[in-house]
Amino acid sequence: MLNNVVEVLGWIGALASFAAYLLFSLNRIPNGYALQAAFLGGGLCMAINGIYHDAWPSAITNLPWCSIAALTLIRLARSRPVTPGQRQEYPHTPLPLPTADTPLCACSQTNYEANAREPEPGAIN
């Protein structure tokens, strides 16, 4: 009986973590309470499963995962209280997704043509 409960917990944890990450990556949910609670619950369920089955790499990986999620939930709660029905503001601005007109990374945003200058005499190009 206990074995079945632990197996179900492991699968629920894996599905919760996977679903949260998928929804976040598709911009369906923001980095907020729902995402971090899913990471915390999912990581805890998978850690319990890993400990029960002596799968220590999994258990040890999921315990810090839970700690990060818990600390993020605490930080979110302290940053600004949210009343029910109110849109939640987050302490950071998400990075914009690249389009055909924007570079893929911030380092490529430098306008090299505008900054180009004549090479110094004797410089090797």
N, CA, C and O atoms as CSV, one atom per row, in Angstrom:
chain,resi,resn,atom,element,x,y,z
A,1,MET,N,N,0.824,-1.202,0.000
A,1,MET,CA,C,0.000,0.000,0.000
A,1,MET,C,C,0.867,1.264,0.000
A,1,MET,O,O,0.644,2.178,-0.794
A,2,LEU,N,N,1.862,1.305,0.902
A,2,LEU,CA,C,2.743,2.466,0.971
A,2,LEU,C,C,3.511,2.634,-0.334
A,2,LEU,O,O,3.732,3.756,-0.790
A,3,ASN,N,N,3.917,1.518,-0.933
A,3,ASN,CA,C,4.640,1.566,-2.202
A,3,ASN,C,C,3.792,2.244,-3.280
A,3,ASN,O,O,4.313,3.043,-4.059
A,4,ASN,N,N,2.503,1.939,-3.334
A,4,ASN,CA,C,1.611,2.554,-4.327
A,4,ASN,C,C,1.456,4.049,-4.087
A,4,ASN,O,O,1.438,4.835,-5.034
A,5,VAL,N,N,1.344,4.439,-2.833
A,5,VAL,CA,C,1.205,5.867,-2.495
A,5,VAL,C,C,2.452,6.632,-2.934
A,5,VAL,O,O,2.356,7.715,-3.511
A,6,VAL,N,N,3.623,6.059,-2.654
A,6,VAL,CA,C,4.878,6.718,-3.015
A,6,VAL,C,C,5.026,6.799,-4.535
A,6,VAL,O,O,5.519,7.798,-5.058
A,7,GLU,N,N,4.603,5.753,-5.241
A,7,GLU,CA,C,4.662,5.785,-6.706
A,7,GLU,C,C,3.757,6.874,-7.264
A,7,GLU,O,O,4.157,7.615,-8.162
A,8,VAL,N,N,2.546,6.974,-6.741
A,8,VAL,CA,C,1.603,8.005,-7.196
A,8,VAL,C,C,2.160,9.393,-6.887
A,8,VAL,O,O,2.063,10.299,-7.715
A,9,LEU,N,N,2.745,9.563,-5.697
A,9,LEU,CA,C,3.355,10.853,-5.349
A,9,LEU,C,C,4.459,11.223,-6.335
A,9,LEU,O,O,4.548,12.370,-6.773
A,10,GLY,N,N,5.295,10.255,-6.680
A,10,GLY,CA,C,6.373,10.526,-7.629
A,10,GLY,C,C,5.847,10.973,-8.978
A,10,GLY,O,O,6.366,11.921,-9.567
A,11,TRP,N,N,4.815,10.294,-9.473
A,11,TRP,CA,C,4.246,10.669,-10.776
A,11,TRP,C,C,3.524,12.008,-10.714
A,11,TRP,O,O,3.603,12.799,-11.655
A,12,ILE,N,N,2.826,12.268,-9.624
A,12,ILE,CA,C,2.166,13.576,-9.473
A,12,ILE,C,C,3.223,14.682,-9.447
A,12,ILE,O,O,3.051,15.723,-10.081
A,13,GLY,N,N,4.300,14.457,-8.723
A,13,GLY,CA,C,5.376,15.448,-8.660
A,13,GLY,C,C,6.001,15.705,-10.017
A,13,GLY,O,O,6.239,16.852,-10.397
A,14,ALA,N,N,6.266,14.627,-10.748
A,14,ALA,CA,C,6.865,14.782,-12.076
A,14,ALA,C,C,5.921,15.530,-13.012
A,14,ALA,O,O,6.349,16.423,-13.744
A,15,LEU,N,N,4.647,15.171,-12.991
A,15,LEU,CA,C,3.681,15.843,-13.871
A,15,LEU,C,C,3.483,17.305,-13.476
A,15,LEU,O,O,3.361,18.169,-14.344
A,16,ALA,N,N,3.450,17.585,-12.182
A,16,ALA,CA,C,3.282,18.976,-11.731
A,16,ALA,C,C,4.462,19.836,-12.162
A,16,ALA,O,O,4.276,20.941,-12.671
A,17,SER,N,N,5.667,19.335,-11.960
A,17,SER,CA,C,6.860,20.091,-12.355
A,17,SER,C,C,6.924,20.274,-13.864
A,17,SER,O,O,7.221,21.365,-14.351
A,18,PHE,N,N,6.646,19.214,-14.596
A,18,PHE,CA,C,6.683,19.291,-16.059
A,18,PHE,C,C,5.628,20.261,-16.584
A,18,PHE,O,O,5.923,21.095,-17.439
A,19,ALA,N,N,4.402,20.156,-16.078
A,19,ALA,CA,C,3.323,21.033,-16.540
A,19,ALA,C,C,3.629,22.496,-16.222
A,19,ALA,O,O,3.397,23.377,-17.049
A,20,ALA,N,N,4.148,22.749,-15.024
A,20,ALA,CA,C,4.475,24.131,-14.646
A,20,ALA,C,C,5.553,24.702,-15.547
A,20,ALA,O,O,5.448,25.841,-16.002
A,21,TYR,N,N,6.589,23.917,-15.806
A,21,TYR,CA,C,7.680,24.394,-16.656
A,21,TYR,C,C,7.204,24.604,-18.086
A,21,TYR,O,O,7.588,25.581,-18.730
A,22,LEU,N,N,6.372,23.697,-18.587
A,22,LEU,CA,C,5.829,23.840,-19.943
A,22,LEU,C,C,4.970,25.099,-20.053
A,22,LEU,O,O,5.131,25.878,-20.993
A,23,LEU,N,N,4.065,25.300,-19.103
A,23,LEU,CA,C,3.195,26.481,-19.146
A,23,LEU,C,C,3.994,27.771,-19.013
A,23,LEU,O,O,3.679,28.764,-19.669
A,24,PHE,N,N,5.022,27.768,-18.172
A,24,PHE,CA,C,5.869,28.948,-18.032
A,24,PHE,C,C,6.632,29.212,-19.328
A,24,PHE,O,O,6.727,30.356,-19.774
A,25,SER,N,N,7.170,28.161,-19.928
A,25,SER,CA,C,7.954,28.323,-21.158
A,25,SER,C,C,7.099,28.792,-22.322
A,25,SER,O,O,7.602,29.452,-23.231
A,26,LEU,N,N,5.821,28.463,-22.308
A,26,LEU,CA,C,4.900,28.899,-23.364
A,26,LEU,C,C,4.228,30.224,-23.025
A,26,LEU,O,O,3.296,30.640,-23.713
A,27,ASN,N,N,4.697,30.893,-21.965
A,27,ASN,CA,C,4.141,32.177,-21.509
A,27,ASN,C,C,2.663,32.082,-21.149
A,27,ASN,O,O,1.913,33.040,-21.335
A,28,ARG,N,N,2.246,30.932,-20.635
A,28,ARG,CA,C,0.854,30.763,-20.192
A,28,ARG,C,C,0.681,31.155,-18.732
A,28,ARG,O,O,-0.397,31.587,-18.325
A,29,ILE,N,N,1.750,31.003,-17.938
A,29,ILE,CA,C,1.738,31.459,-16.545
A,29,ILE,C,C,3.016,32.243,-16.284
A,29,ILE,O,O,4.064,31.930,-16.849
A,30,PRO,N,N,2.935,33.265,-15.428
A,30,PRO,CA,C,4.141,34.036,-15.107
A,30,PRO,C,C,4.930,33.356,-13.992
A,30,PRO,O,O,4.473,32.386,-13.388
A,31,ASN,N,N,6.117,33.883,-13.734
A,31,ASN,CA,C,6.898,33.414,-12.595
A,31,ASN,C,C,6.266,34.007,-11.356
A,31,ASN,O,O,6.544,35.151,-10.997
A,32,GLY,N,N,5.425,33.243,-10.708
A,32,GLY,CA,C,4.714,33.734,-9.541
A,32,GLY,C,C,4.344,32.594,-8.617
A,32,GLY,O,O,4.992,31.547,-8.603
A,33,TYR,N,N,3.295,32.815,-7.848
A,33,TYR,CA,C,2.881,31.846,-6.837
A,33,TYR,C,C,2.552,30.483,-7.433
A,33,TYR,O,O,2.985,29.465,-6.894
A,34,ALA,N,N,1.801,30.435,-8.526
A,34,ALA,CA,C,1.390,29.148,-9.097
A,34,ALA,C,C,2.596,28.346,-9.571
A,34,ALA,O,O,2.701,27.154,-9.282
A,35,LEU,N,N,3.495,28.980,-10.286
A,35,LEU,CA,C,4.674,28.286,-10.796
A,35,LEU,C,C,5.543,27.773,-9.646
A,35,LEU,O,O,5.935,26.607,-9.639
A,36,GLN,N,N,5.839,28.624,-8.691
A,36,GLN,CA,C,6.718,28.230,-7.592
A,36,GLN,C,C,6.065,27.189,-6.684
A,36,GLN,O,O,6.751,26.309,-6.164
A,37,ALA,N,N,4.748,27.278,-6.488
A,37,ALA,CA,C,4.057,26.264,-5.682
A,37,ALA,C,C,4.079,24.911,-6.383
A,37,ALA,O,O,4.227,23.876,-5.733
A,38,ALA,N,N,3.930,24.916,-7.709
A,38,ALA,CA,C,4.015,23.662,-8.461
A,38,ALA,C,C,5.418,23.080,-8.378
A,38,ALA,O,O,5.574,21.867,-8.236
A,39,PHE,N,N,6.448,23.930,-8.464
A,39,PHE,CA,C,7.827,23.454,-8.326
A,39,PHE,C,C,8.080,22.904,-6.915
A,39,PHE,O,O,8.735,21.874,-6.757
A,40,LEU,N,N,7.562,23.590,-5.900
A,40,LEU,CA,C,7.751,23.145,-4.526
A,40,LEU,C,C,7.051,21.804,-4.291
A,40,LEU,O,O,7.659,20.859,-3.788
A,41,GLY,N,N,5.779,21.731,-4.656
A,41,GLY,CA,C,5.026,20.489,-4.461
A,41,GLY,C,C,5.570,19.344,-5.287
A,41,GLY,O,O,5.713,18.224,-4.796
A,42,GLY,N,N,5.874,19.627,-6.544
A,42,GLY,CA,C,6.415,18.589,-7.415
A,42,GLY,C,C,7.758,18.088,-6.942
A,42,GLY,O,O,8.006,16.882,-6.933
A,43,GLY,N,N,8.628,18.999,-6.550
A,43,GLY,CA,C,9.942,18.611,-6.056
A,43,GLY,C,C,9.859,17.817,-4.767
A,43,GLY,O,O,10.615,16.865,-4.571
A,44,LEU,N,N,8.945,18.203,-3.886
A,44,LEU,CA,C,8.771,17.484,-2.629
A,44,LEU,C,C,8.280,16.061,-2.880
A,44,LEU,O,O,8.780,15.109,-2.282
A,45,CYS,N,N,7.299,15.925,-3.767
A,45,CYS,CA,C,6.773,14.592,-4.096
A,45,CYS,C,C,7.862,13.718,-4.719
A,45,CYS,O,O,7.985,12.542,-4.378
A,46,MET,N,N,8.647,14.288,-5.627
A,46,MET,CA,C,9.707,13.506,-6.255
A,46,MET,C,C,10.837,13.193,-5.270
A,46,MET,O,O,11.466,12.141,-5.375
A,47,ALA,N,N,11.103,14.093,-4.314
A,47,ALA,CA,C,12.126,13.821,-3.299
A,47,ALA,C,C,11.685,12.671,-2.397
A,47,ALA,O,O,12.487,11.798,-2.067
A,48,ILE,N,N,10.421,12.666,-2.000
A,48,ILE,CA,C,9.892,11.572,-1.181
A,48,ILE,C,C,10.021,10.253,-1.930
A,48,ILE,O,O,10.439,9.245,-1.359
A,49,ASN,N,N,9.664,10.263,-3.201
A,49,ASN,CA,C,9.773,9.064,-4.024
A,49,ASN,C,C,11.223,8.612,-4.126
A,49,ASN,O,O,11.507,7.419,-4.017
A,50,GLY,N,N,12.135,9.543,-4.333
A,50,GLY,CA,C,13.546,9.204,-4.447
A,50,GLY,C,C,14.118,8.640,-3.159
A,50,GLY,O,O,14.897,7.687,-3.194
A,51,ILE,N,N,13.743,9.211,-2.028
A,51,ILE,CA,C,14.221,8.709,-0.738
A,51,ILE,C,C,13.687,7.304,-0.491
A,51,ILE,O,O,14.427,6.422,-0.057
A,52,TYR,N,N,12.413,7.098,-0.765
A,52,TYR,CA,C,11.794,5.786,-0.553
A,52,TYR,C,C,12.484,4.701,-1.386
A,52,TYR,O,O,12.672,3.581,-0.910
A,53,HIS,N,N,12.854,5.023,-2.604
A,53,HIS,CA,C,13.472,4.048,-3.498
A,53,HIS,C,C,15.002,4.080,-3.450
A,53,HIS,O,O,15.655,3.441,-4.276
A,54,ASP,N,N,15.572,4.803,-2.510
A,54,ASP,CA,C,17.022,4.955,-2.404
A,54,ASP,C,C,17.635,5.495,-3.693
A,54,ASP,O,O,18.758,5.139,-4.049
A,55,ALA,N,N,16.904,6.344,-4.381
A,55,ALA,CA,C,17.413,7.014,-5.587
A,55,ALA,C,C,17.968,8.361,-5.133
A,55,ALA,O,O,17.334,9.400,-5.314
A,56,TRP,N,N,19.145,8.328,-4.548
A,56,TRP,CA,C,19.710,9.508,-3.901
A,56,TRP,C,C,20.032,10.653,-4.853
A,56,TRP,O,O,19.838,11.806,-4.467
A,57,PRO,N,N,20.508,10.414,-6.062
A,57,PRO,CA,C,20.726,11.569,-6.951
A,57,PRO,C,C,19.438,12.356,-7.204
A,57,PRO,O,O,19.449,13.587,-7.217
A,58,SER,N,N,18.341,11.646,-7.402
A,58,SER,CA,C,17.054,12.317,-7.619
A,58,SER,C,C,16.606,13.053,-6.366
A,58,SER,O,O,16.184,14.208,-6.435
A,59,ALA,N,N,16.700,12.388,-5.227
A,59,ALA,CA,C,16.266,13.006,-3.973
A,59,ALA,C,C,17.101,14.237,-3.650
A,59,ALA,O,O,16.560,15.275,-3.267
A,60,ILE,N,N,18.413,14.123,-3.803
A,60,ILE,CA,C,19.296,15.243,-3.470
A,60,ILE,C,C,19.112,16.396,-4.444
A,60,ILE,O,O,19.265,17.554,-4.056
A,61,THR,N,N,18.790,16.107,-5.695
A,61,THR,CA,C,18.518,17.173,-6.670
A,61,THR,C,C,17.218,17.889,-6.338
A,61,THR,O,O,17.134,19.111,-6.460
A,62,ASN,N,N,16.210,17.145,-5.922
A,62,ASN,CA,C,14.899,17.743,-5.677
A,62,ASN,C,C,14.812,18.522,-4.371
A,62,ASN,O,O,13.994,19.436,-4.266
A,63,LEU,N,N,15.621,18.194,-3.381
A,63,LEU,CA,C,15.564,18.954,-2.127
A,63,LEU,C,C,16.019,20.406,-2.303
A,63,LEU,O,O,15.336,21.300,-1.804
A,64,PRO,N,N,17.139,20.692,-2.987
A,64,PRO,CA,C,17.461,22.104,-3.253
A,64,PRO,C,C,16.430,22.765,-4.166
A,64,PRO,O,O,16.141,23.952,-4.015
A,65,TRP,N,N,15.879,22.011,-5.104
A,65,TRP,CA,C,14.818,22.532,-5.979
A,65,TRP,C,C,13.667,23.047,-5.116
A,65,TRP,O,O,13.137,24.130,-5.362
A,66,CYS,N,N,13.281,22.262,-4.099
A,66,CYS,CA,C,12.209,22.679,-3.177
A,66,CYS,C,C,12.612,23.913,-2.383
A,66,CYS,O,O,11.800,24.812,-2.166
A,67,SER,N,N,13.863,23.952,-1.953
A,67,SER,CA,C,14.340,25.105,-1.178
A,67,SER,C,C,14.295,26.385,-2.006
A,67,SER,O,O,13.891,27.438,-1.513
A,68,ILE,N,N,14.711,26.287,-3.256
A,68,ILE,CA,C,14.674,27.462,-4.140
A,68,ILE,C,C,13.238,27.933,-4.326
A,68,ILE,O,O,12.963,29.130,-4.255
A,69,ALA,N,N,12.325,27.002,-4.563
A,69,ALA,CA,C,10.912,27.363,-4.749
A,69,ALA,C,C,10.343,27.984,-3.478
A,69,ALA,O,O,9.614,28.974,-3.545
A,70,ALA,N,N,10.668,27.410,-2.323
A,70,ALA,CA,C,10.161,27.953,-1.056
A,70,ALA,C,C,10.694,29.362,-0.803
A,70,ALA,O,O,9.942,30.248,-0.397
A,71,LEU,N,N,11.990,29.568,-1.042
A,71,LEU,CA,C,12.557,30.904,-0.856
A,71,LEU,C,C,11.955,31.909,-1.831
A,71,LEU,O,O,11.746,33.068,-1.474
A,72,THR,N,N,11.677,31.476,-3.053
A,72,THR,CA,C,11.064,32.372,-4.024
A,72,THR,C,C,9.644,32.722,-3.609
A,72,THR,O,O,9.219,33.867,-3.766
A,73,LEU,N,N,8.899,31.749,-3.078
A,73,LEU,CA,C,7.544,32.035,-2.587
A,73,LEU,C,C,7.580,33.034,-1.437
A,73,LEU,O,O,6.740,33.931,-1.361
A,74,ILE,N,N,8.548,32.879,-0.546
A,74,ILE,CA,C,8.691,33.827,0.571
A,74,ILE,C,C,9.025,35.214,0.038
A,74,ILE,O,O,8.463,36.209,0.496
A,75,ARG,N,N,9.936,35.283,-0.927
A,75,ARG,CA,C,10.322,36.572,-1.509
A,75,ARG,C,C,9.130,37.231,-2.201
A,75,ARG,O,O,8.928,38.439,-2.080
A,76,LEU,N,N,8.343,36.436,-2.924
A,76,LEU,CA,C,7.157,36.984,-3.585
A,76,LEU,C,C,6.142,37.496,-2.567
A,76,LEU,O,O,5.539,38.552,-2.760
A,77,ALA,N,N,5.959,36.751,-1.495
A,77,ALA,CA,C,5.000,37.165,-0.468
A,77,ALA,C,C,5.444,38.452,0.225
A,77,ALA,O,O,4.612,39.287,0.579
A,78,ARG,N,N,6.744,38.611,0.416
A,78,ARG,CA,C,7.252,39.819,1.080
A,78,ARG,C,C,7.310,41.025,0.157
A,78,ARG,O,O,7.258,42.166,0.615
A,79,SER,N,N,7.419,40.769,-1.158
A,79,SER,CA,C,7.609,41.883,-2.088
A,79,SER,C,C,6.368,42.756,-2.192
A,79,SER,O,O,6.477,43.981,-2.239
A,80,ARG,N,N,5.208,42.152,-2.229
A,80,ARG,CA,C,3.989,42.940,-2.342
A,80,ARG,C,C,2.792,42.043,-2.094
A,80,ARG,O,O,2.584,41.076,-2.826
A,81,PRO,N,N,2.005,42.344,-1.077
A,81,PRO,CA,C,0.818,41.524,-0.828
A,81,PRO,C,C,-0.195,41.693,-1.965
A,81,PRO,O,O,-0.368,42.786,-2.502
A,82,VAL,N,N,-0.846,40.605,-2.315
A,82,VAL,CA,C,-1.814,40.615,-3.403
A,82,VAL,C,C,-3.179,40.269,-2.841
A,82,VAL,O,O,-3.336,39.270,-2.139
A,83,THR,N,N,-4.170,41.102,-3.153
A,83,THR,CA,C,-5.533,40.794,-2.743
A,83,THR,C,C,-6.190,39.942,-3.819
A,83,THR,O,O,-5.839,40.058,-4.993
A,84,PRO,N,N,-7.138,39.085,-3.440
A,84,PRO,CA,C,-7.783,38.230,-4.441
A,84,PRO,C,C,-8.416,39.053,-5.560
A,84,PRO,O,O,-9.071,40.065,-5.309
A,85,GLY,N,N,-8.213,38.611,-6.778
A,85,GLY,CA,C,-8.770,39.301,-7.940
A,85,GLY,C,C,-7.867,40.388,-8.499
A,85,GLY,O,O,-8.100,40.873,-9.606
A,86,GLN,N,N,-6.842,40.778,-7.752
A,86,GLN,CA,C,-5.926,41.820,-8.204
A,86,GLN,C,C,-4.825,41.195,-9.050
A,86,GLN,O,O,-4.313,40.124,-8.722
A,87,ARG,N,N,-4.469,41.858,-10.123
A,87,ARG,CA,C,-3.386,41.360,-10.970
A,87,ARG,C,C,-2.077,41.478,-10.209
A,87,ARG,O,O,-1.776,42.517,-9.621
A,88,GLN,N,N,-1.305,40.401,-10.227
A,88,GLN,CA,C,-0.053,40.369,-9.483
A,88,GLN,C,C,1.065,41.018,-10.281
A,88,GLN,O,O,1.261,40.713,-11.458
A,89,GLU,N,N,1.794,41.913,-9.633
A,89,GLU,CA,C,2.973,42.517,-10.235
A,89,GLU,C,C,4.191,41.748,-9.748
A,89,GLU,O,O,4.230,41.314,-8.597
A,90,TYR,N,N,5.173,41.578,-10.601
A,90,TYR,CA,C,6.346,40.802,-10.267
A,90,TYR,C,C,7.553,41.716,-10.145
A,90,TYR,O,O,7.601,42.775,-10.771
A,91,PRO,N,N,8.529,41.308,-9.339
A,91,PRO,CA,C,9.668,42.184,-9.085
A,91,PRO,C,C,10.662,42.269,-10.230
A,91,PRO,O,O,11.700,42.916,-10.089
A,92,HIS,N,N,10.384,41.652,-11.328
A,92,HIS,CA,C,11.307,41.709,-12.462
A,92,HIS,C,C,10.521,41.880,-13.750
A,92,HIS,O,O,9.315,41.636,-13.800
A,93,THR,N,N,11.215,42.296,-14.770
A,93,THR,CA,C,10.611,42.422,-16.092
A,93,THR,C,C,11.104,41.260,-16.938
A,93,THR,O,O,12.312,41.071,-17.074
A,94,PRO,N,N,10.184,40.469,-17.517
A,94,PRO,CA,C,10.647,39.349,-18.336
A,94,PRO,C,C,11.351,39.833,-19.595
A,94,PRO,O,O,11.039,40.900,-20.125
A,95,LEU,N,N,12.290,39.047,-20.058
A,95,LEU,CA,C,12.994,39.390,-21.283
A,95,LEU,C,C,12.075,39.218,-22.481
A,95,LEU,O,O,11.293,38.267,-22.519
A,96,PRO,N,N,12.147,40.108,-23.457
A,96,PRO,CA,C,11.305,39.950,-24.640
A,96,PRO,C,C,11.804,38.783,-25.486
A,96,PRO,O,O,12.998,38.485,-25.517
A,97,LEU,N,N,10.876,38.137,-26.165
A,97,LEU,CA,C,11.253,37.055,-27.063
A,97,LEU,C,C,11.831,37.653,-28.341
A,97,LEU,O,O,11.344,38.680,-28.813
A,98,PRO,N,N,12.854,37.032,-28.905
A,98,PRO,CA,C,13.425,37.568,-30.145
A,98,PRO,C,C,12.464,37.402,-31.315
A,98,PRO,O,O,11.717,36.426,-31.387
A,99,THR,N,N,12.493,38.352,-32.215
A,99,THR,CA,C,11.714,38.278,-33.447
A,99,THR,C,C,12.691,38.318,-34.606
A,99,THR,O,O,13.906,38.330,-34.407
A,100,ALA,N,N,12.157,38.340,-35.809
A,100,ALA,CA,C,13.025,38.378,-36.984
A,100,ALA,C,C,13.840,39.671,-37.029
A,100,ALA,O,O,14.909,39.704,-37.638
A,101,ASP,N,N,13.346,40.734,-36.391
A,101,ASP,CA,C,14.023,42.025,-36.438
A,101,ASP,C,C,14.956,42.264,-35.257
A,101,ASP,O,O,15.684,43.257,-35.245
A,102,THR,N,N,14.951,41.379,-34.265
A,102,THR,CA,C,15.779,41.596,-33.092
A,102,THR,C,C,16.859,40.530,-33.013
A,102,THR,O,O,16.668,39.406,-33.479
A,103,PRO,N,N,18.001,40.887,-32.417
A,103,PRO,CA,C,19.078,39.900,-32.280
A,103,PRO,C,C,18.711,38.837,-31.245
A,103,PRO,O,O,17.819,39.046,-30.422
A,104,LEU,N,N,19.398,37.706,-31.290
A,104,LEU,CA,C,19.111,36.615,-30.379
A,104,LEU,C,C,19.699,36.817,-28.993
A,104,LEU,O,O,19.185,36.255,-28.025
A,105,CYS,N,N,20.752,37.597,-28.870
A,105,CYS,CA,C,21.326,37.819,-27.545
A,105,CYS,C,C,21.691,39.286,-27.393
A,105,CYS,O,O,21.860,40.014,-28.370
A,106,ALA,N,N,21.805,39.693,-26.139
A,106,ALA,CA,C,22.084,41.095,-25.856
A,106,ALA,C,C,23.453,41.516,-26.386
A,106,ALA,O,O,23.655,42.680,-26.731
A,107,CYS,N,N,24.397,40.570,-26.451
A,107,CYS,CA,C,25.732,40.946,-26.900
A,107,CYS,C,C,25.742,41.310,-28.383
A,107,CYS,O,O,26.645,42.012,-28.839
A,108,SER,N,N,24.751,40.844,-29.138
A,108,SER,CA,C,24.725,41.160,-30.560
A,108,SER,C,C,23.955,42.444,-30.843
A,108,SER,O,O,23.750,42.795,-32.005
A,109,GLN,N,N,23.521,43.157,-29.787
A,109,GLN,CA,C,22.789,44.394,-30.006
A,109,GLN,C,C,23.711,45.570,-30.282
A,109,GLN,O,O,23.237,46.663,-30.595
A,110,THR,N,N,24.989,45.372,-30.174
A,110,THR,CA,C,25.940,46.437,-30.462
A,110,THR,C,C,25.912,46.732,-31.954
A,110,THR,O,O,25.939,45.817,-32.777
A,111,ASN,N,N,25.859,47.967,-32.284
A,111,ASN,CA,C,25.864,48.360,-33.691
A,111,ASN,C,C,27.317,48.461,-34.137
A,111,ASN,O,O,27.963,49.495,-33.971
A,112,TYR,N,N,27.814,47.377,-34.702
A,112,TYR,CA,C,29.226,47.323,-35.044
A,112,TYR,C,C,29.586,48.259,-36.197
A,112,TYR,O,O,30.692,48.798,-36.239
A,113,GLU,N,N,28.655,48.453,-37.130
A,113,GLU,CA,C,28.962,49.364,-38.235
A,113,GLU,C,C,29.122,50.796,-37.747
A,113,GLU,O,O,29.998,51.522,-38.217
A,114,ALA,N,N,28.274,51.203,-36.803
A,114,ALA,CA,C,28.359,52.568,-36.294
A,114,ALA,C,C,29.625,52.757,-35.460
A,114,ALA,O,O,30.164,53.861,-35.385
A,115,ASN,N,N,30.093,51.686,-34.838
A,115,ASN,CA,C,31.273,51.777,-33.997
A,115,ASN,C,C,32.557,51.471,-34.759
A,115,ASN,O,O,33.650,51.558,-34.201
A,116,ALA,N,N,32.423,51.115,-36.031
A,116,ALA,CA,C,33.613,50.758,-36.817
A,116,ALA,C,C,34.476,52.000,-37.005
A,116,ALA,O,O,33.967,53.108,-37.173
A,117,ARG,N,N,35.752,51.801,-36.974
A,117,ARG,CA,C,36.672,52.907,-37.189
A,117,ARG,C,C,37.819,52.394,-38.041
A,117,ARG,O,O,37.994,51.192,-38.240
A,118,GLU,N,N,38.549,53.295,-38.508
A,118,GLU,CA,C,39.703,52.938,-39.331
A,118,GLU,C,C,40.723,52.213,-38.466
A,118,GLU,O,O,40.973,52.626,-37.334
A,119,PRO,N,N,41.310,51.147,-38.977
A,119,PRO,CA,C,42.335,50.462,-38.191
A,119,PRO,C,C,43.555,51.363,-38.017
A,119,PRO,O,O,43.883,52.180,-38.878
A,120,GLU,N,N,44.199,51.189,-36.898
A,120,GLU,CA,C,45.399,51.970,-36.626
A,120,GLU,C,C,46.515,51.516,-37.555
A,120,GLU,O,O,46.577,50.347,-37.937
A,121,PRO,N,N,47.390,52.434,-37.916
A,121,PRO,CA,C,48.503,52.033,-38.790
A,121,PRO,C,C,49.334,50.925,-38.142
A,121,PRO,O,O,49.716,51.029,-36.977
A,122,GLY,N,N,49.602,49.894,-38.885
A,122,GLY,CA,C,50.406,48.780,-38.394
A,122,GLY,C,C,49.606,47.738,-37.654
A,122,GLY,O,O,50.172,46.734,-37.219
A,123,ALA,N,N,48.282,47.939,-37.490
A,123,ALA,CA,C,47.443,46.952,-36.782
A,123,ALA,C,C,47.170,45.772,-37.699
A,123,ALA,O,O,46.977,45.944,-38.903
A,124,ILE,N,N,47.154,44.585,-37.135
A,124,ILE,CA,C,46.864,43.377,-37.913
A,124,ILE,C,C,45.374,43.128,-37.852
A,124,ILE,O,O,44.794,43.096,-36.767
A,125,ASN,N,N,44.748,42.952,-38.995
A,125,ASN,CA,C,43.309,42.705,-39.062
A,125,ASN,C,C,43.031,41.252,-39.178
A,125,ASN,O,O,41.870,40.848,-39.247
